[in-house]
């Protein structure tokens, strides 16, 4: 499933795959093959295996939209972010935090939260850029919404490293075809997460999904360009589903007293008028009773 590359990483102005267990790669047979019928059987088995792998690869999810250093840029006048938890498929508990500064973190939501629950972070600064961190409590690995921060320490936050090359394998920075794998992807296609059910958001909603396991060596391949990963092909592996904590994000001014709509004012006025008429009638009946 290919996600259209036209999606934008900015936050909208409103608001399984079945397992996270790492599946081993398929290795070729290392032993010597016997002649005759043994060779024929081995060849048939290998051909069947290759066909199965090809068929499975045809259904692989390809991710092409990832967050970066500009993931959360507050719009002018907006001071609040609302995070809505939409689901998960993860073996471990994942806690997501917002990075308010180089040395300040604030807990937002756990993937053990009830689906549909929302958390609003207020007091943010318009035009400021904020990032997110995912903490896997089972592995103690920390991932950033900005892949370039992974493998580094920023303030008092140390992020895990996940260097990957174009073959989907582990690598090091000595290799030009090597970059930190992204751990937060986004899409408008709810079914890409493999969580089932109907999309929780309105049509066109953007969903963000975390991957809490290292991707290097556990995906089919990747595309590295200019020192960043621009594509992840999950292939036949269980890692790279980006559904360990799925959420929606929206910005607002943080006001808790929205201006009533005209229709609401009309209904309110009609209600007050009705109460006034009832009270006037009641007073008239009291006056008659006194006479």
Secondary structure, 3 states (H helix, E strand, C coil): CECCCCCCCCCCCCCCCCCCCCCCCCCCCCCCCCCCHHHHHHHHHHHHHHHHHHHHHHCCCEECCECCCCCEECCCCCCEEEEEEEECCCCCCEEEEEEEECCEEEEEEECCCCCCCEEEECCCCCCCEEEEEEEECCCCEEEECCHHHCCCEECCEECCCCEEECCCCECCCCCCCEEECCCEEEECCHHHHCCCCCCCCCCCCCEEEECCCCCCCCCCEEEEECCEEEEEECCCCCCCCCCCEEEEEEEECCCCCCCCCHHHHHHHHHHHHHHHHHHHHHHHHHHHHHC
